[in-house]
Amino acid sequence: MTHMTDPYWGLPDPDLHAEFYADVPTKRLIAFVVDTVLIVLLSLLVLPFTAFTGIFFFPVLMMLVGFVYRVATLAGGSATLGMRLSAIEMRDARGQRLGLFLAFWHTVLFSVFFASMLLQAASILMMLTGARAQGLHDLLLGTAAVNRAA
């Protein structure tokens, strides 16, 4: 298959270079937990700037802070801080780092699928069973999380 017919021609082949995808689902879970803790802390830091009225809509505040956090960190280094700690990063179908456009849409789809238990469950199942450990949002955008050290 040439790069003209393979939609993921820039990503490492999971059969030839399995080390790029080894333990990625576990690392993504660790990154998710770390990022969630960071988002809670950032939201608590923002709270005084809302004259503490943000306490009444704290879940919405966390969602907004989380959205900005994910877009900024994905666009800035192709990985959230949790992903960096876990030694993984996101790549597009050409194997390049995510830019602002793709980081934005990755975060939008992640947020929408996270809000739906069924779509989130499908995404997790895909990460656990797919050759490239891609979630539903990754599959739609042509992105994949890969090990940095590989």
N, C-alpha and C positions, 0 to 999 in steps of 0.2 A: 504494500500500500504506500503510495507516495504522499507527500505533504499536501498535495492538491485534493486527495480523496479522504485523508484522515483528518477529522475535525480537531484532533488533539496532537497534531504533528509536532508541536514544540515541547510538549510535556514528555518526561521520561516514560518509556514503555514499561508497564508494570511487570511484564514477563521477563524482560531483559535486565531491568534495573529495579528490582523489588525493594532494594534498600531505601529508595526515595519515599516509599509508602509504608515502610515497616513501622508499626505501632502508631500510625497517624491518628486513628480513631481515639485511642487512649490519650494521646497528647492533645487532641482537640478538646476532650472532656476536661483535662487539667487546665487548658487555656481558658475554657469557658468559665470554670469556677474562679480562676484568678481574675479574669476580666470582670466578672460579676461583683466580686469583692471591691475591685477598683472603682467600678461604676457607683456602687453604694457609697464609698468614701468620697468620691467626687461630688455626688449628689448632696451629701451632707455638708460639704464645703460650700456648695452653691446656695444652700438653704438660707443662710443669713442675708444673702443678697435679694431674697424674695420677701424680706421683712418677716421671715418665718411663716408666711402664708403658704409656702410650698409644702408644709407638713400636711396640709389638707388635700393636696394632690400629688403626694410623694411618688406613687407609682408612675404617674405621667411625667413627673420631673425626672425620675430615673430613666424612663424610656427616652426622653429627649437628650439627656446627658449621655446615655449609652449610644444613641444614634450618632451624635457628634463625635464621641470617643472612637467608635468603630470606624467611621468614615475617615477621620483624621489619621488614625494610626495605620489603617490599611493603605491609604493613599500615600502616607509618609514613608512607610517602610515595608509595605506589603505584608504586614503582620501586626496584630494587636500586641500589647505588652505581654499578655498571657501566652500568645503564640511564640513570641521571642523567648520567653522563659522556657517554653517547651521545645524550643529549637525547630519550629516549623514555620513556614511562610506560604502565602498564597501566590500562585502563578496562574497566568491566563493560558489559553490554549496554545499560544505561541511560545510559552515558557518564560514570558516576561513578567516583571513585577506589575502589580495592579496600579493603575493610574486613578485619578480622582473619579472619573466617570464610572469605571468598573467597580471601584470601592463603594461608591454611592449605591449602585444597583445591587451589589452583593449585600450591602447592609439593609436595603429596602426588602429584598427577598428574604433574607435571614429573619428580619423583624416580622414580616407577614407570616412566614411559615412557623415561627416560634409562637405566634399568637393562636395558631390552629393546632390543637393536639394531634389531629390525624395527619396533617402535613408534616409536623415535627417528627412524629413517630416514623413516618415513611422516610424522612430524611435521615434519621438516625440508623434505620435499618439499611438504607443504601450505603451509608458510611461504613457500616460493619461488614457488609457483604460485597461491595464493589471492588474491583481490581485497583482503582485509584482512590478508594476511600472518599468518594465525592458524595456530598449531600445533595438533596434535590435542587437547592439554589445553585450549587456548584455545577451540577449537570446542565441546568438551563443556561448558565453563563459561560460554560466552558472553562471553569476554573478548577483548581485542585490545590489542596494543601500538600506540601512536600517537606521532607526533612531537610533542614539547612546543612547539617553535617555531612549528609550523603553527597 
